[in-house]
Amino acid sequence: MKTETNVIKTKLGLLRLAEQLGNVSEACKIFGYSRDSFYRYKALYDQGGAEFGIGRPSCYSTP
């Protein structure tokens, strides 16, 4: 559970930094994420709030 919490905090930090800077590319460079990842996280956040991406099946998961 602690690992999931850290992942959520990191993703939220990325989203918040991009908002503060007004620059997605710069925030991604600082956090070491691609812009594609940023927009995936943002879409998940917009759909599900702060618990985004945790406990949901991945498109890469096997049945």
CHARMM internal coordinates of N, CA and C (Angstrom, degrees):
IC EDIT
DIST 1 N 1 CA 1.4429
DIST 1 CA 1 C 1.5266
ANGL 1 N 1 CA 1 C 111.61
DIST 1 C 2 N 1.3384
ANGL 1 CA 1 C 2 N 116.99
DIHE 1 N 1 CA 1 C 2 N -37.42
DIST 2 N 2 CA 1.4524
ANGL 1 C 2 N 2 CA 119.89
DIHE 1 CA 1 C 2 N 2 CA -179.94
DIST 2 CA 2 C 1.5264
ANGL 2 N 2 CA 2 C 111.10
DIHE 1 C 2 N 2 CA 2 C -63.28
DIST 2 C 3 N 1.3252
ANGL 2 CA 2 C 3 N 116.70
DIHE 2 N 2 CA 2 C 3 N -37.98
DIST 3 N 3 CA 1.4567
ANGL 2 C 3 N 3 CA 120.66
DIHE 2 CA 2 C 3 N 3 CA 178.75
DIST 3 CA 3 C 1.5182
ANGL 3 N 3 CA 3 C 110.42
DIHE 2 C 3 N 3 CA 3 C -62.88
DIST 3 C 4 N 1.3258
ANGL 3 CA 3 C 4 N 117.50
DIHE 3 N 3 CA 3 C 4 N -44.10
DIST 4 N 4 CA 1.4644
ANGL 3 C 4 N 4 CA 121.17
DIHE 3 CA 3 C 4 N 4 CA 178.23
DIST 4 CA 4 C 1.5246
ANGL 4 N 4 CA 4 C 110.79
DIHE 3 C 4 N 4 CA 4 C -60.87
DIST 4 C 5 N 1.3233
ANGL 4 CA 4 C 5 N 116.75
DIHE 4 N 4 CA 4 C 5 N -40.32
DIST 5 N 5 CA 1.4548
ANGL 4 C 5 N 5 CA 121.09
DIHE 4 CA 4 C 5 N 5 CA 179.07
DIST 5 CA 5 C 1.5237
ANGL 5 N 5 CA 5 C 110.63
DIHE 4 C 5 N 5 CA 5 C -63.11
DIST 5 C 6 N 1.3204
ANGL 5 CA 5 C 6 N 116.67
DIHE 5 N 5 CA 5 C 6 N -42.58
DIST 6 N 6 CA 1.4658
ANGL 5 C 6 N 6 CA 120.54
DIHE 5 CA 5 C 6 N 6 CA 178.65
DIST 6 CA 6 C 1.5253
ANGL 6 N 6 CA 6 C 111.27
DIHE 5 C 6 N 6 CA 6 C -64.24
DIST 6 C 7 N 1.3198
ANGL 6 CA 6 C 7 N 117.17
DIHE 6 N 6 CA 6 C 7 N -39.19
DIST 7 N 7 CA 1.4620
ANGL 6 C 7 N 7 CA 121.34
DIHE 6 CA 6 C 7 N 7 CA 178.47
DIST 7 CA 7 C 1.5224
ANGL 7 N 7 CA 7 C 109.90
DIHE 6 C 7 N 7 CA 7 C -63.68
DIST 7 C 8 N 1.3101
ANGL 7 CA 7 C 8 N 116.59
DIHE 7 N 7 CA 7 C 8 N -44.74
DIST 8 N 8 CA 1.4644
ANGL 7 C 8 N 8 CA 120.79
DIHE 7 CA 7 C 8 N 8 CA 179.55
DIST 8 CA 8 C 1.5234
ANGL 8 N 8 CA 8 C 110.21
DIHE 7 C 8 N 8 CA 8 C -62.09
DIST 8 C 9 N 1.3243
ANGL 8 CA 8 C 9 N 117.14
DIHE 8 N 8 CA 8 C 9 N -44.94
DIST 9 N 9 CA 1.4626
ANGL 8 C 9 N 9 CA 120.70
DIHE 8 CA 8 C 9 N 9 CA -179.74
DIST 9 CA 9 C 1.5240
ANGL 9 N 9 CA 9 C 111.14
DIHE 8 C 9 N 9 CA 9 C -61.61
DIST 9 C 10 N 1.3296
ANGL 9 CA 9 C 10 N 116.98
DIHE 9 N 9 CA 9 C 10 N -40.18
DIST 10 N 10 CA 1.4590
ANGL 9 C 10 N 10 CA 120.67
DIHE 9 CA 9 C 10 N 10 CA 179.50
DIST 10 CA 10 C 1.5215
ANGL 10 N 10 CA 10 C 110.78
DIHE 9 C 10 N 10 CA 10 C -64.66
DIST 10 C 11 N 1.3184
ANGL 10 CA 10 C 11 N 116.58
DIHE 10 N 10 CA 10 C 11 N -45.63
DIST 11 N 11 CA 1.4651
ANGL 10 C 11 N 11 CA 120.23
DIHE 10 CA 10 C 11 N 11 CA -179.80
DIST 11 CA 11 C 1.5201
ANGL 11 N 11 CA 11 C 110.99
DIHE 10 C 11 N 11 CA 11 C -65.10
DIST 11 C 12 N 1.3298
ANGL 11 CA 11 C 12 N 117.00
DIHE 11 N 11 CA 11 C 12 N -41.86
DIST 12 N 12 CA 1.4630
ANGL 11 C 12 N 12 CA 120.30
DIHE 11 CA 11 C 12 N 12 CA 177.47
DIST 12 CA 12 C 1.5225
ANGL 12 N 12 CA 12 C 110.61
DIHE 11 C 12 N 12 CA 12 C -64.03
DIST 12 C 13 N 1.3212
ANGL 12 CA 12 C 13 N 116.19
DIHE 12 N 12 CA 12 C 13 N -38.95
DIST 13 N 13 CA 1.4600
ANGL 12 C 13 N 13 CA 120.27
DIHE 12 CA 12 C 13 N 13 CA 177.47
DIST 13 CA 13 C 1.5150
ANGL 13 N 13 CA 13 C 111.66
DIHE 12 C 13 N 13 CA 13 C -60.01
DIST 13 C 14 N 1.3196
ANGL 13 CA 13 C 14 N 116.27
DIHE 13 N 13 CA 13 C 14 N -42.05
DIST 14 N 14 CA 1.4627
ANGL 13 C 14 N 14 CA 121.01
DIHE 13 CA 13 C 14 N 14 CA 177.58
DIST 14 CA 14 C 1.5201
ANGL 14 N 14 CA 14 C 110.60
DIHE 13 C 14 N 14 CA 14 C -61.51
DIST 14 C 15 N 1.3267
ANGL 14 CA 14 C 15 N 116.98
DIHE 14 N 14 CA 14 C 15 N -47.32
DIST 15 N 15 CA 1.4673
ANGL 14 C 15 N 15 CA 120.62
DIHE 14 CA 14 C 15 N 15 CA -179.76
DIST 15 CA 15 C 1.5255
ANGL 15 N 15 CA 15 C 111.16
DIHE 14 C 15 N 15 CA 15 C -62.31
DIST 15 C 16 N 1.3165
ANGL 15 CA 15 C 16 N 116.43
DIHE 15 N 15 CA 15 C 16 N -42.71
DIST 16 N 16 CA 1.4737
ANGL 15 C 16 N 16 CA 120.36
DIHE 15 CA 15 C 16 N 16 CA -179.02
DIST 16 CA 16 C 1.5256
ANGL 16 N 16 CA 16 C 111.87
DIHE 15 C 16 N 16 CA 16 C -68.09
DIST 16 C 17 N 1.3299
ANGL 16 CA 16 C 17 N 117.37
DIHE 16 N 16 CA 16 C 17 N -40.72
DIST 17 N 17 CA 1.4563
ANGL 16 C 17 N 17 CA 120.00
DIHE 16 CA 16 C 17 N 17 CA 179.07
DIST 17 CA 17 C 1.5252
ANGL 17 N 17 CA 17 C 110.76
DIHE 16 C 17 N 17 CA 17 C -63.59
DIST 17 C 18 N 1.3134
ANGL 17 CA 17 C 18 N 116.77
DIHE 17 N 17 CA 17 C 18 N -42.86
DIST 18 N 18 CA 1.4674
ANGL 17 C 18 N 18 CA 120.35
DIHE 17 CA 17 C 18 N 18 CA 178.56
DIST 18 CA 18 C 1.5308
ANGL 18 N 18 CA 18 C 110.15
DIHE 17 C 18 N 18 CA 18 C -59.97
DIST 18 C 19 N 1.3171
ANGL 18 CA 18 C 19 N 116.14
DIHE 18 N 18 CA 18 C 19 N -39.47
DIST 19 N 19 CA 1.4615
ANGL 18 C 19 N 19 CA 119.86
DIHE 18 CA 18 C 19 N 19 CA 178.52
DIST 19 CA 19 C 1.5309
ANGL 19 N 19 CA 19 C 110.60
DIHE 18 C 19 N 19 CA 19 C -66.47
DIST 19 C 20 N 1.3239
ANGL 19 CA 19 C 20 N 117.12
DIHE 19 N 19 CA 19 C 20 N -44.31
DIST 20 N 20 CA 1.4654
ANGL 19 C 20 N 20 CA 121.21
DIHE 19 CA 19 C 20 N 20 CA -179.37
DIST 20 CA 20 C 1.5330
ANGL 20 N 20 CA 20 C 111.85
DIHE 19 C 20 N 20 CA 20 C -64.28
DIST 20 C 21 N 1.3320
ANGL 20 CA 20 C 21 N 115.67
DIHE 20 N 20 CA 20 C 21 N -44.00
DIST 21 N 21 CA 1.4630
ANGL 20 C 21 N 21 CA 119.91
DIHE 20 CA 20 C 21 N 21 CA -178.71
DIST 21 CA 21 C 1.5193
ANGL 21 N 21 CA 21 C 112.12
DIHE 20 C 21 N 21 CA 21 C -75.57
DIST 21 C 22 N 1.3334
ANGL 21 CA 21 C 22 N 115.28
DIHE 21 N 21 CA 21 C 22 N -27.04
DIST 22 N 22 CA 1.4575
ANGL 21 C 22 N 22 CA 119.19
DIHE 21 CA 21 C 22 N 22 CA -173.38
DIST 22 CA 22 C 1.5174
ANGL 22 N 22 CA 22 C 110.95
DIHE 21 C 22 N 22 CA 22 C 71.37
DIST 22 C 23 N 1.3538
ANGL 22 CA 22 C 23 N 116.00
DIHE 22 N 22 CA 22 C 23 N 23.14
DIST 23 N 23 CA 1.4537
ANGL 22 C 23 N 23 CA 120.72
DIHE 22 CA 22 C 23 N 23 CA -175.66
DIST 23 CA 23 C 1.5322
ANGL 23 N 23 CA 23 C 109.29
DIHE 22 C 23 N 23 CA 23 C -148.05
DIST 23 C 24 N 1.3030
ANGL 23 CA 23 C 24 N 116.11
DIHE 23 N 23 CA 23 C 24 N 105.56
DIST 24 N 24 CA 1.4598
ANGL 23 C 24 N 24 CA 121.71
DIHE 23 CA 23 C 24 N 24 CA -178.23
DIST 24 CA 24 C 1.5240
ANGL 24 N 24 CA 24 C 111.06
DIHE 23 C 24 N 24 CA 24 C -65.63
DIST 24 C 25 N 1.3139
ANGL 24 CA 24 C 25 N 117.01
DIHE 24 N 24 CA 24 C 25 N -43.07
DIST 25 N 25 CA 1.4715
ANGL 24 C 25 N 25 CA 120.36
DIHE 24 CA 24 C 25 N 25 CA -178.23
DIST 25 CA 25 C 1.5242
ANGL 25 N 25 CA 25 C 111.61
DIHE 24 C 25 N 25 CA 25 C -59.43
DIST 25 C 26 N 1.3184
ANGL 25 CA 25 C 26 N 117.15
DIHE 25 N 25 CA 25 C 26 N -44.36
DIST 26 N 26 CA 1.4672
ANGL 25 C 26 N 26 CA 120.63
DIHE 25 CA 25 C 26 N 26 CA -179.02
DIST 26 CA 26 C 1.5254
ANGL 26 N 26 CA 26 C 110.81
DIHE 25 C 26 N 26 CA 26 C -65.69
DIST 26 C 27 N 1.3147
ANGL 26 CA 26 C 27 N 117.27
DIHE 26 N 26 CA 26 C 27 N -42.96
DIST 27 N 27 CA 1.4690
ANGL 26 C 27 N 27 CA 120.69
DIHE 26 CA 26 C 27 N 27 CA 178.61
DIST 27 CA 27 C 1.5290
ANGL 27 N 27 CA 27 C 110.52
DIHE 26 C 27 N 27 CA 27 C -61.74
DIST 27 C 28 N 1.3171
ANGL 27 CA 27 C 28 N 116.85
DIHE 27 N 27 CA 27 C 28 N -41.20
DIST 28 N 28 CA 1.4657
ANGL 27 C 28 N 28 CA 120.69
DIHE 27 CA 27 C 28 N 28 CA 179.37
DIST 28 CA 28 C 1.5255
ANGL 28 N 28 CA 28 C 111.53
DIHE 27 C 28 N 28 CA 28 C -64.83
DIST 28 C 29 N 1.3271
ANGL 28 CA 28 C 29 N 117.34
DIHE 28 N 28 CA 28 C 29 N -38.39
DIST 29 N 29 CA 1.4649
ANGL 28 C 29 N 29 CA 120.63
DIHE 28 CA 28 C 29 N 29 CA 177.13
DIST 29 CA 29 C 1.5267
ANGL 29 N 29 CA 29 C 110.45
DIHE 28 C 29 N 29 CA 29 C -63.14
DIST 29 C 30 N 1.3157
ANGL 29 CA 29 C 30 N 116.56
DIHE 29 N 29 CA 29 C 30 N -43.05
DIST 30 N 30 CA 1.4669
ANGL 29 C 30 N 30 CA 121.16
DIHE 29 CA 29 C 30 N 30 CA -178.50
DIST 30 CA 30 C 1.5214
ANGL 30 N 30 CA 30 C 110.79
DIHE 29 C 30 N 30 CA 30 C -63.92
DIST 30 C 31 N 1.3399
ANGL 30 CA 30 C 31 N 116.98
DIHE 30 N 30 CA 30 C 31 N -41.94
DIST 31 N 31 CA 1.4632
ANGL 30 C 31 N 31 CA 121.21
DIHE 30 CA 30 C 31 N 31 CA -177.31
DIST 31 CA 31 C 1.5219
ANGL 31 N 31 CA 31 C 113.34
DIHE 30 C 31 N 31 CA 31 C -87.75
DIST 31 C 32 N 1.3350
ANGL 31 CA 31 C 32 N 117.36
DIHE 31 N 31 CA 31 C 32 N -13.25
DIST 32 N 32 CA 1.4587
ANGL 31 C 32 N 32 CA 120.49
DIHE 31 CA 31 C 32 N 32 CA 179.64
DIST 32 CA 32 C 1.5184
ANGL 32 N 32 CA 32 C 113.79
DIHE 31 C 32 N 32 CA 32 C 78.91
DIST 32 C 33 N 1.3272
ANGL 32 CA 32 C 33 N 116.87
DIHE 32 N 32 CA 32 C 33 N 28.40
DIST 33 N 33 CA 1.4628
ANGL 32 C 33 N 33 CA 121.92
DIHE 32 CA 32 C 33 N 33 CA 177.84
DIST 33 CA 33 C 1.5180
ANGL 33 N 33 CA 33 C 109.53
DIHE 32 C 33 N 33 CA 33 C -112.07
DIST 33 C 34 N 1.3258
ANGL 33 CA 33 C 34 N 116.13
DIHE 33 N 33 CA 33 C 34 N 156.13
DIST 34 N 34 CA 1.4591
ANGL 33 C 34 N 34 CA 120.29
DIHE 33 CA 33 C 34 N 34 CA 175.04
DIST 34 CA 34 C 1.5279
ANGL 34 N 34 CA 34 C 109.13
DIHE 33 C 34 N 34 CA 34 C -81.23
DIST 34 C 35 N 1.3212
ANGL 34 CA 34 C 35 N 115.51
DIHE 34 N 34 CA 34 C 35 N 160.19
DIST 35 N 35 CA 1.4647
ANGL 34 C 35 N 35 CA 119.26
DIHE 34 CA 34 C 35 N 35 CA 176.52
DIST 35 CA 35 C 1.5277
ANGL 35 N 35 CA 35 C 110.43
DIHE 34 C 35 N 35 CA 35 C -65.58
DIST 35 C 36 N 1.3316
ANGL 35 CA 35 C 36 N 117.41
DIHE 35 N 35 CA 35 C 36 N -33.71
DIST 36 N 36 CA 1.4663
ANGL 35 C 36 N 36 CA 120.31
DIHE 35 CA 35 C 36 N 36 CA 176.33
DIST 36 CA 36 C 1.5240
ANGL 36 N 36 CA 36 C 110.52
DIHE 35 C 36 N 36 CA 36 C -58.59
DIST 36 C 37 N 1.3321
ANGL 36 CA 36 C 37 N 116.11
DIHE 36 N 36 CA 36 C 37 N -44.88
DIST 37 N 37 CA 1.4660
ANGL 36 C 37 N 37 CA 119.90
DIHE 36 CA 36 C 37 N 37 CA 178.13
DIST 37 CA 37 C 1.5218
ANGL 37 N 37 CA 37 C 110.41
DIHE 36 C 37 N 37 CA 37 C -62.11
DIST 37 C 38 N 1.3325
ANGL 37 CA 37 C 38 N 116.92
DIHE 37 N 37 CA 37 C 38 N -43.76
DIST 38 N 38 CA 1.4546
ANGL 37 C 38 N 38 CA 120.28
DIHE 37 CA 37 C 38 N 38 CA 179.36
DIST 38 CA 38 C 1.5349
ANGL 38 N 38 CA 38 C 110.78
DIHE 37 C 38 N 38 CA 38 C -54.73
DIST 38 C 39 N 1.3147
ANGL 38 CA 38 C 39 N 116.23
DIHE 38 N 38 CA 38 C 39 N -49.41
DIST 39 N 39 CA 1.4700
ANGL 38 C 39 N 39 CA 119.22
DIHE 38 CA 38 C 39 N 39 CA -176.36
DIST 39 CA 39 C 1.5273
ANGL 39 N 39 CA 39 C 112.01
DIHE 38 C 39 N 39 CA 39 C -69.16
DIST 39 C 40 N 1.3427
ANGL 39 CA 39 C 40 N 118.07
DIHE 39 N 39 CA 39 C 40 N -30.13
DIST 40 N 40 CA 1.4695
ANGL 39 C 40 N 40 CA 119.98
DIHE 39 CA 39 C 40 N 40 CA 172.96
DIST 40 CA 40 C 1.5199
ANGL 40 N 40 CA 40 C 110.12
DIHE 39 C 40 N 40 CA 40 C -65.50
DIST 40 C 41 N 1.3430
ANGL 40 CA 40 C 41 N 117.03
DIHE 40 N 40 CA 40 C 41 N -45.89
DIST 41 N 41 CA 1.4656
ANGL 40 C 41 N 41 CA 120.92
DIHE 40 CA 40 C 41 N 41 CA 178.97
DIST 41 CA 41 C 1.5211
ANGL 41 N 41 CA 41 C 110.59
DIHE 40 C 41 N 41 CA 41 C -61.87
DIST 41 C 42 N 1.3278
ANGL 41 CA 41 C 42 N 116.21
DIHE 41 N 41 CA 41 C 42 N -41.24
DIST 42 N 42 CA 1.4615
ANGL 41 C 42 N 42 CA 119.99
DIHE 41 CA 41 C 42 N 42 CA -178.56
DIST 42 CA 42 C 1.5225
ANGL 42 N 42 CA 42 C 110.53
DIHE 41 C 42 N 42 CA 42 C -64.98
DIST 42 C 43 N 1.3164
ANGL 42 CA 42 C 43 N 117.41
DIHE 42 N 42 CA 42 C 43 N -42.01
DIST 43 N 43 CA 1.4674
ANGL 42 C 43 N 43 CA 120.68
DIHE 42 CA 42 C 43 N 43 CA 178.67
DIST 43 CA 43 C 1.5285
ANGL 43 N 43 CA 43 C 110.26
DIHE 42 C 43 N 43 CA 43 C -63.35
DIST 43 C 44 N 1.3193
ANGL 43 CA 43 C 44 N 117.48
DIHE 43 N 43 CA 43 C 44 N -43.62
DIST 44 N 44 CA 1.4643
ANGL 43 C 44 N 44 CA 120.75
DIHE 43 CA 43 C 44 N 44 CA 177.88
DIST 44 CA 44 C 1.5250
ANGL 44 N 44 CA 44 C 110.96
DIHE 43 C 44 N 44 CA 44 C -64.01
DIST 44 C 45 N 1.3268
ANGL 44 CA 44 C 45 N 116.46
DIHE 44 N 44 CA 44 C 45 N -40.97
DIST 45 N 45 CA 1.4590
ANGL 44 C 45 N 45 CA 120.49
DIHE 44 CA 44 C 45 N 45 CA 179.01
DIST 45 CA 45 C 1.5201
ANGL 45 N 45 CA 45 C 110.43
DIHE 44 C 45 N 45 CA 45 C -63.51
DIST 45 C 46 N 1.3209
ANGL 45 CA 45 C 46 N 116.22
DIHE 45 N 45 CA 45 C 46 N -43.95
DIST 46 N 46 CA 1.4668
ANGL 45 C 46 N 46 CA 120.42
DIHE 45 CA 45 C 46 N 46 CA 179.67
DIST 46 CA 46 C 1.5289
ANGL 46 N 46 CA 46 C 111.63
DIHE 45 C 46 N 46 CA 46 C -62.14
DIST 46 C 47 N 1.3207
ANGL 46 CA 46 C 47 N 117.29
DIHE 46 N 46 CA 46 C 47 N -31.75
DIST 47 N 47 CA 1.4650
ANGL 46 C 47 N 47 CA 121.85
DIHE 46 CA 46 C 47 N 47 CA 178.76
DIST 47 CA 47 C 1.5164
ANGL 47 N 47 CA 47 C 112.86
DIHE 46 C 47 N 47 CA 47 C -80.55
DIST 47 C 48 N 1.3530
ANGL 47 CA 47 C 48 N 116.84
DIHE 47 N 47 CA 47 C 48 N -39.05
DIST 48 N 48 CA 1.4513
ANGL 47 C 48 N 48 CA 118.13
DIHE 47 CA 47 C 48 N 48 CA -168.77
DIST 48 CA 48 C 1.5102
ANGL 48 N 48 CA 48 C 117.56
DIHE 47 C 48 N 48 CA 48 C -128.25
DIST 48 C 49 N 1.3066
ANGL 48 CA 48 C 49 N 118.93
DIHE 48 N 48 CA 48 C 49 N 6.04
DIST 49 N 49 CA 1.4524
ANGL 48 C 49 N 49 CA 120.12
DIHE 48 CA 48 C 49 N 49 CA 178.40
DIST 49 CA 49 C 1.5158
ANGL 49 N 49 CA 49 C 113.26
DIHE 48 C 49 N 49 CA 49 C 75.63
DIST 49 C 50 N 1.3312
ANGL 49 CA 49 C 50 N 116.64
DIHE 49 N 49 CA 49 C 50 N -154.77
DIST 50 N 50 CA 1.4608
ANGL 49 C 50 N 50 CA 122.80
DIHE 49 CA 49 C 50 N 50 CA -171.04
DIST 50 CA 50 C 1.5211
ANGL 50 N 50 CA 50 C 113.69
DIHE 49 C 50 N 50 CA 50 C -67.70
DIST 50 C 51 N 1.3175
ANGL 50 CA 50 C 51 N 119.57
DIHE 50 N 50 CA 50 C 51 N -18.01
DIST 51 N 51 CA 1.4585
ANGL 50 C 51 N 51 CA 121.88
DIHE 50 CA 50 C 51 N 51 CA -179.68
DIST 51 CA 51 C 1.5282
ANGL 51 N 51 CA 51 C 111.90
DIHE 50 C 51 N 51 CA 51 C -90.85
DIST 51 C 52 N 1.3310
ANGL 51 CA 51 C 52 N 116.68
DIHE 51 N 51 CA 51 C 52 N 19.52
DIST 52 N 52 CA 1.4545
ANGL 51 C 52 N 52 CA 120.49
DIHE 51 CA 51 C 52 N 52 CA -173.72
DIST 52 CA 52 C 1.5177
ANGL 52 N 52 CA 52 C 113.32
DIHE 51 C 52 N 52 CA 52 C -58.52
DIST 52 C 53 N 1.3334
ANGL 52 CA 52 C 53 N 113.50
DIHE 52 N 52 CA 52 C 53 N 138.46
DIST 53 N 53 CA 1.4536
ANGL 52 C 53 N 53 CA 120.41
DIHE 52 CA 52 C 53 N 53 CA 173.15
DIST 53 CA 53 C 1.5071
ANGL 53 N 53 CA 53 C 116.20
DIHE 52 C 53 N 53 CA 53 C 76.46
DIST 53 C 54 N 1.3193
ANGL 53 CA 53 C 54 N 119.25
DIHE 53 N 53 CA 53 C 54 N -4.99
DIST 54 N 54 CA 1.4505
ANGL 53 C 54 N 54 CA 120.67
DIHE 53 CA 53 C 54 N 54 CA -178.41
DIST 54 CA 54 C 1.5251
ANGL 54 N 54 CA 54 C 108.65
DIHE 53 C 54 N 54 CA 54 C -102.81
DIST 54 C 55 N 1.3087
ANGL 54 CA 54 C 55 N 115.87
DIHE 54 N 54 CA 54 C 55 N 128.87
DIST 55 N 55 CA 1.4517
ANGL 54 C 55 N 55 CA 120.62
DIHE 54 CA 54 C 55 N 55 CA 177.84
DIST 55 CA 55 C 1.5190
ANGL 55 N 55 CA 55 C 114.67
DIHE 54 C 55 N 55 CA 55 C 80.09
DIST 55 C 56 N 1.3082
ANGL 55 CA 55 C 56 N 116.20
DIHE 55 N 55 CA 55 C 56 N 2.85
DIST 56 N 56 CA 1.4571
ANGL 55 C 56 N 56 CA 119.93
DIHE 55 CA 55 C 56 N 56 CA 176.93
DIST 56 CA 56 C 1.5189
ANGL 56 N 56 CA 56 C 109.13
DIHE 55 C 56 N 56 CA 56 C -98.89
DIST 56 C 57 N 1.3127
ANGL 56 CA 56 C 57 N 117.07
DIHE 56 N 56 CA 56 C 57 N 145.21
DIST 57 N 57 CA 1.4570
ANGL 56 C 57 N 57 CA 117.91
DIHE 56 CA 56 C 57 N 57 CA 178.42
DIST 57 CA 57 C 1.5235
ANGL 57 N 57 CA 57 C 110.94
DIHE 56 C 57 N 57 CA 57 C -65.98
DIST 57 C 58 N 1.2806
ANGL 57 CA 57 C 58 N 115.36
DIHE 57 N 57 CA 57 C 58 N 138.22
DIST 58 N 58 CA 1.4623
ANGL 57 C 58 N 58 CA 121.92
DIHE 57 CA 57 C 58 N 58 CA 178.10
DIST 58 CA 58 C 1.5194
ANGL 58 N 58 CA 58 C 109.10
DIHE 57 C 58 N 58 CA 58 C -84.12
DIST 58 C 59 N 1.2991
ANGL 58 CA 58 C 59 N 116.44
DIHE 58 N 58 CA 58 C 59 N 155.89
DIST 59 N 59 CA 1.4640
ANGL 58 C 59 N 59 CA 119.86
DIHE 58 CA 58 C 59 N 59 CA 175.88
DIST 59 CA 59 C 1.5264
ANGL 59 N 59 CA 59 C 110.48
DIHE 58 C 59 N 59 CA 59 C -69.80
DIST 59 C 60 N 1.3535
ANGL 59 CA 59 C 60 N 116.09
DIHE 59 N 59 CA 59 C 60 N -12.78
DIST 60 N 60 CA 1.4554
ANGL 59 C 60 N 60 CA 120.52
DIHE 59 CA 59 C 60 N 60 CA 179.89
DIST 60 CA 60 C 1.5265
ANGL 60 N 60 CA 60 C 113.08
DIHE 59 C 60 N 60 CA 60 C -98.39
DIST 60 C 61 N 1.3126
ANGL 60 CA 60 C 61 N 117.58
DIHE 60 N 60 CA 60 C 61 N -3.02
DIST 61 N 61 CA 1.4631
ANGL 60 C 61 N 61 CA 119.24
DIHE 60 CA 60 C 61 N 61 CA -177.19
DIST 61 CA 61 C 1.5214
ANGL 61 N 61 CA 61 C 110.82
DIHE 60 C 61 N 61 CA 61 C -73.51
DIST 61 C 62 N 1.2937
ANGL 61 CA 61 C 62 N 115.63
DIHE 61 N 61 CA 61 C 62 N 150.66
DIST 62 N 62 CA 1.4520
ANGL 61 C 62 N 62 CA 119.95
DIHE 61 CA 61 C 62 N 62 CA 178.70
DIST 62 CA 62 C 1.5316
ANGL 62 N 62 CA 62 C 109.00
DIHE 61 C 62 N 62 CA 62 C -97.40
DIST 62 C 63 N 1.3155
ANGL 62 CA 62 C 63 N 116.80
DIHE 62 N 62 CA 62 C 63 N 148.18
DIST 63 N 63 CA 1.4791
ANGL 62 C 63 N 63 CA 119.17
DIHE 62 CA 62 C 63 N 63 CA -177.67
DIST 63 CA 63 C 1.5132
ANGL 63 N 63 CA 63 C 113.22
DIHE 62 C 63 N 63 CA 63 C -68.52
END
COOR INIT
IC SEED 1 N 1 CA 1 C
IC BUILD
